[in-house]
Amino acid sequence: MPEPGTTAVVIVLPDAAPLLDAAWRIDPALVRRGVPAHVSLLYPFVPESALTGRDESAVRSLAAGFPAADLVLEEVVTAPGFVAVTVPGLQPAVDAFRTRWPELRPYGGRFGARPAAHVTVAMGADDPTTAARVRTAIDGLLPLRIRAAEVQLVVLAEGGWQSRLTAPLGVPEAP
């Protein structure tokens, strides 16, 4: 589990909430409550104690370089203990953030150098029967139309993840 002060840059996807709700109905322990459906652009990001105004400005600038987008979620992927839905339309944004901060390894390197853009639906689905039930439940919700509209820099505090800044996609930073 991450420690307080851990940060992440994400695109929150409220329209994808039904996917997490479906997994939660199967087993609430599979879904981190309080963490909305999202695609991680870079996790972990710069630790909160080391964040600078330059980092925040770069997040805003990169977000401005990608337009808000209407997307369709269609493909479920699974790995041991893990169920997700890919979001290929956000891969260019994910790649841009990783390129800007090459010293930060996505997910600490656990999933290789270039994990695909995805919404994590269930973690800890170690029982294959449970994972299959989650996959069946979310398959029934796909295709799912969603809107990606903003990037958030979030920080883990004692009470959970909190937004530190929000940057709309496709909107340049005011001078």
N, C-alpha and C positions, 0 to 999 in steps of 0.2 A: 504494500500500500504506500502511496506517496505521502511525503511529510508536509506539514504546513510550510508555506513559502514556495512550494512547487507551483509552477505556472504552466499554462498551455495556451496556444492560439487555436481557436476553433471557429467553425461556421455552425451556428446553432440552426437546427432545422425543425421548427415547431410542427410542421406538417408531417414529420416522420414519427411523432409521438405515438401513434397507434401501434407501431412495431414494438416499441418498448412496453407498451401497455399489454400487448399480447403475451410477451415473455413473462411479464410480472404476474399475469393471471395463472400461468403454469407454475411458476416458483418465484416469489418475490426476491429471493436471495440472488437471482440471476441478473437483476437490474439494480444499478446504483441509483437509488432515489435521490432526487435533488440535482441530478446531472441530466439535463435534457438531451434529446436526440441531437447528435452533432457529428460533424466530420472534423477530426483533428488535423489541423494544418501542420502543427509542430508541437509534439509532446514528448518529453518535457521540454519546455522553453527555458529561457534564461531565468535562473532562480530570482525570486522577488528581491532579495537583498542586493543583487547585481544589476537589476533592470535600470536602464538609463532612459532619458528623454529621447536619445537617438534611437533606441530600440522601439519605443512607442511610436515615434514618427515614422520609422521604417514599416511598422505594422500598418499604420494608416495609409502610407504611400502604396504599399503592395495591395492592400484591399481596394484602393481607388483604381488600380490597374485592371481589375476584373469586374465585369458587369454583373449586376444581380441577374440571377438565372432561374428560369423555370425548368425543372428536371423531372425525369421519370425514373423511379427506382424499380428495377426489374430482377436483379440477380442476387440470390442468397449464396453466401460462401460459409463454409464451416471448417473448423480445425478442432483438434481435441480441446474440449471445454469452451469453445468459442463459436458464436453464430453472428453473422453480420450481413449487411446488404451493401453491395458495392455502389459507389457514386462516381462513375467515370467522368462525368461532366465537371467534377471539381478537381480532377487530377492535375490540370495545369496550375491551379492555385496552390495545391499541396506542394508540387515540385518547385514553384517559385519561392515559397517560404523556406523549403529545405535548402535551396540553392543560396539564399540570402544568409543563412546561418549554417554553413557546412560543418562547423565544429559540433553541432548538436545532432546526436544520433536519434532518429525517430524511435520512440518506445525503448530507448536505451539499447537499440540494436537487436532486440528480441525477435523481430520479424523481418530481418534483412535490411538492406540499404534503402530499398524503395517500396515500402508497403503500399498497397493500393488504397486510394481514398475510399472510405467506408463508414457506415454507421454501425457501431457495435450495438447489437441487440441483446445478446446474452453473454455473460462471462461466468465461468465456473460451472458450465453445463457438462460436467465430467461424465455423468451417466449418459450413455448413448441413447437410451430411450427418451430421456428428458430433452436432449438436444434435438432428436427427431421430432418430438412434439412441438418444440419451439419453431423448428423449420417449417413444419406443416402449417402451424398457425400463421406465420408471417407470409408463407407462400400464398395463402388465401387472401392476403391484403394487397398483393402485388398484381399488376403494376400500380405504383403509388405516385401521384403527382405531388411535387414539393416545390417550394421556392427557397432559394438561397439568397439572402439579402444583406447580411452583415457578418463581419468578423468580430469576435470578442477575444480579448486577452483576459484570461481568468486566472485567479490565484486561489490556491487551497488555503483556507483559514481554519481555525479550530472548529467553526460551525459548518464547514463545507466550502464548496467552490463559490467564489464571488467574482463578479465582473469588475475588472480594473479599467478597461476601456472598451468602447464599442466603435467600430469604424464601418460605415456603410460601404457595400461593394459598389464600385463604379462612381463614387463621389469624391472628387479631389479635395484634399485638405485645404481649408481656408487659409490664405496667407497671413 
